Amino acid sequence: MSSGIAILGAGLFATQAYIPALVALGDSAPPLKAVYSRSEKSSTELSQSASQSLKLETPPEIYFDADSSRNLDVLLQRSDIVAVIIVLPITAQPEIVIKALAAGKHVLSEKPIAPDVAKGLSLIKESSKYTQKGLVWRVAENYEFEPAYRKAGELIRSGAIGKVAFFKAIVYNYIDKNSQWYKTPWRTIPEYQGGFLLDGGVHTVAILRTILSPLSLTHVTGFASLTKDYLLPHDTIHSVVRAGPDVHGLVEMTFASPVPSKPLSDNILITGTEGWMSVNHANDKEGGLKILIKKAVKPGSSIAEDDKVEEIEETFRLPVKGVEEEFRAFFAKINGVEGLEAGNPKDALLDVAYIQAALTSDGKLVNLAELMQD
């Protein structure tokens, strides 16, 4: 292909997730022709890493702010760059999304869509004048594309556990000052609500959206707190959420675990009228995500005794490759090929709305649809 892509941002995720995803896609991905970062050093390091991993004869060209002849504006003027993948600090991304769309580039931008609902609404409104002309903009929420979460949703919709009754999600993380993620300057002193809860918490909301669809998260009430001062402004939220007139659940998120070990609890647990389903990371050599279903066998069937509840078990293990799959779908979309339809900015805005509601509720019920009204 004569046309290629550029990565805007040279942080940890670009190196640890984006480049491996491009390697996995091989020739089915457009060539990486350029990288941009605010500093020459980080841009150069990403270019070198990409060149080595992708076995490129010519390293991606580097762009950075200090040189006006090699800054972002110059990169976006290149006619051979048809799309950009943006992985920049949360507060910086919205402006860059519009700048790239205005330059005629298709855009895949990292979650969260924006630092708050108001900014997200403004961004979606501003972007429409470009997307209406055929440009593609998707939000890179890789958990929407994880095969295990998509499989879990398919199983539930097929009636694997009966009708969904209630659910629970628990995120229990340990972040200390030596964490590679904490050492990122824009995370150390966040200029956005929630800190790690916004940056990482939107993943959990996206998982619930993916698994529970077509049910939609509608109302939230909860409380937020700060346990570790260096994780300000908040590091823990507990919330109750409604997902329809008779479906509700509990969501607990913390990045303030006192120790690295995790308690024995399911990450995602969906309970239905005929059984339950859990989805957890498989902490063994095989890795991946594991789906476990426990389902009641109806009395009178060939494998159940009358008046006694018997259970059957099903398990599924799927690899973790959400970034790879979201890239594949994005590249297919910009080439006019139908693929997985996820990464919708309005869905990503709901993820932010949920976190914002949980942070500000203080026990009051928040209607997510009203919060997202323009």
Disulfide bonds with the S-S distance in Angstrom:
none
